[in-house]
Amino acid sequence: MKKNITRFLILAVAAWLPLLALEGPAAARVMSPDFVELAKKLKPSVVNITTSKTVGQQQSTSRQPANPFGNSPFEDFFERFFQDVPRKPFKQRGQGSGFIISDEGYIFTNNHVVAGADEIKVKLSDGREFKGQLKGTDEKLDLALVKIDAKGQLPIAPLGDSDSIEVGEWVMAIGNPFGLAQTVTAGIVSAKGRWIGSGPYDDFIQTDASINPGNSGGPLFNVKGEVVGINTAIVQGGQGIGFAIPVNMAKAVLAQLKETGKVTRGWLGVSVQPVTPELAQSFGLEAEKGALISDVTKNSPAEKAGFMVGDILVEFDGKQINEMNELPRLAATTAVGKKARVKLLRKGTVIEKTVTIEKMPESATAGPAKPSGASEKLGLAVTDLTRELAARIGTKETTGVVVTGVKPGSEAEDKGIMQGDIIKEVNYTPVAGSADYEKAISAVKKGSYVRLLVRRGNGSTFVALKVE
């Protein structure tokens, strides 16, 4: 009996020894975090932000909300009487969260928390209140930098490395949901790299730590007490689905926000779209990786470097491009004037180019191309693009075929192909007119994928379809 007990103890200790030797994220996955100590340590660095702005005079032009006790017989009279009476200016108030990142009093929060505010007030966990100065904003990231003038040492939230976090790790959020100051919630990282359509550089951390209105701008901590995200968005009506800006993205623009109050981004000058399974097969690729270039802006860095529509960008400045959304973020954070080496897949061959990054123009679109349609089937009727037809549909294009009809219930209809779209290429072959189009389509074997370059307005996109 004693031998069995001794043997059990030896096996138990042997099983735990490797776990005791773990460090960093691996240890965090094994050990349950001490949220009590983390909350005590980190709550002082989280602040409550309240804002106010004056809304000017305006005319009352809409009906008042319905009377919950029933309609009054005088309702129409009062509405007509007061309709043209100007309303007095009033204060519109808002609130959110933030966290202190330096002894100088700099605070990170969301841009939407402080946007348009006439007055910003910052309240610390010890009850002290300060007037906040807006030092810089980045609307594309929904990020803002606020500063307070406070004497003495301030509690600082250390900034961590959001790239190192993994799905399943414990995280903790602190903020002021619904005005309830210093509220602590905990959960895990549910996903990384989420695209939610809020801006061109979406790369959110998804978490199930409870986030509500008022949490905006507050920190998302890892178990080491480091900020890994800035809580920003929620899914209306959803529970356990919140999104945070990775802190590395905020760190990348911090210096610019301090020095100039705004962010200057790098510009490549391409529109991109995902490499779908159909497109991958049409290109002869084994995996759906890279960013497919669907348009190259005239006189852009990309055009000057020799990029072409149909190229698949697979590496940028030493970093592999697996998902389309990675490229706009990488290009935007590249220093203006830097010469970046890129790898392009062109007609099955990898070629290297050097592109000199320029400053992004105010009107430039940094995000992915807006697909006109995702994939097609040949349930299309087309005609030559004549001058008269070009004038009628408002295009400057001089070559291609115009889609005049889409078969109801076809894959083309399902995937958004519309009358007036212009087909410019079929499998890399330029289409000058309907003869070129018919010849190129007839050369595609049944069961294979055909790839079309479709132009709509000022944008273009590739569409792949299986020939039945």
Secondary structure by P-SEA (a helix, b strand, c coil): caaaaaaaaaaaaaaaccccccccaaaaaccccaaaaaaaaccccbbbbbbbbbbccccccccccccccccccaaaaaaaaaccccccbbbbbbccbbbbccccbbbbbbccccccccbbbbbcccbbbbbbbbccccccccbbbbbbbcccccbbbbbcccccccccbbbbbbcccccccbbbbbbcccccccccccccccbbbbbccccccccccbbbbcccccccccccccccccccbbbbccaaaaaaaaaaaacccbbbbbbcbbbbbcccaaaaaaacccccbbbbbccccccccccccccccccccccccccccccaaaaaaaaaacccccbbbbbbbcccbbbbbbbbbccccccccccccccccccccccbbbbcccaaaaaaacccccbbbbbccccccccccccccccccccccccccccccaaaaaaaaaaccccbbbbbbcccccbbbbbbbbcc
